[in-house]
Amino acid sequence: MAAMRIAVFASGQGSNFGALAEAAKQQRLEGASLELLVCDKPEAPVVERARAAGVDTFVFRPKEYPSREAHDSEILSELRRRGIELIVLAGYMRIITPVLVEPFYGRMVNVHPSLLPAFPGVNGMKQALEYGVKLTGVTVHYVDGGLDSGPIIAQRVVEVVEGETLETLAPRMHAAERQLLPWVVGRIAAGAVTLNGRNVVVN
C-alpha cells in the first residue's frame, strides 16, 4: 500500500509540525509522508521548520486574494496536484471554507486545546481556566465546517493544578498535543480509524 501523503496547515511557531516531522523521521506515522506545509504567514517560524525538514511549502498572503474561497480554491488545486490524502490543521489560524472542507471531509483533522465540546473557538485554554475546570486537555477531531464541532477522534486529559496560570498550563498542553497528534495521524495512515456519523472508532 502506498504511503499516505499529508499536508500540514500551520500559521505560527510550528511545534506540532515539528512533532509530526520527527514522528515521520522515526517511522511512527505508519509510513505516511509529509508532502507539504500550507501557511498563511510567510514570516512564520513554521516555514523555516518545514524547509529544514525538507518539506515543500505553499505560502500565501490572504490579503492578496479577493476572498477566503479564492485562496482555498488555489490551495485545493495544489493539494490535488500533489495527491494529498490527509490535511492536518496544526495551529492554522484561518477559517476553512467549504471549498476545502467538502472535498476533504473525513480526511481533514484539527488539534484543539480543550476537551471538546467544551470551550471551542479561540483561546480554549484561557476559557477553561476562567471557567474553573479541574481537568482540561487536547482534542483531535475531524473538521466539518463548524466551530470545532466535527467528530472527535481522540482526547488527552491534562490536570489543572491549584494556582494554575496560562503560563504554567500551556507547556503541558502543548506537550499533550505533540504526543496525541502524531499518534492519531499514524492511526489514520494505518487505516485504523473508522468514521461513522459522529462515532469514530480507533483500533
Secondary structure, 3 states (H helix, E strand, C coil): CCCCEEEEECCCCCHHHHHHHHHHHCCCCCCCEEEEEEECCCCCHHHHHHHHCCCEEEECCHHHCCCHHHHHHHHHHHHHHCCCCEEEECCCCCCCCHHHHCCCCCCEEEEECCCCCCCCCCCHHHHHHHHCCCEEEEEEEECCCCCCCCCEEEEEEEECCCCCCHHHHHHHHHHHHHHHHHHHHHHHHCCCEEEECCEEEEC
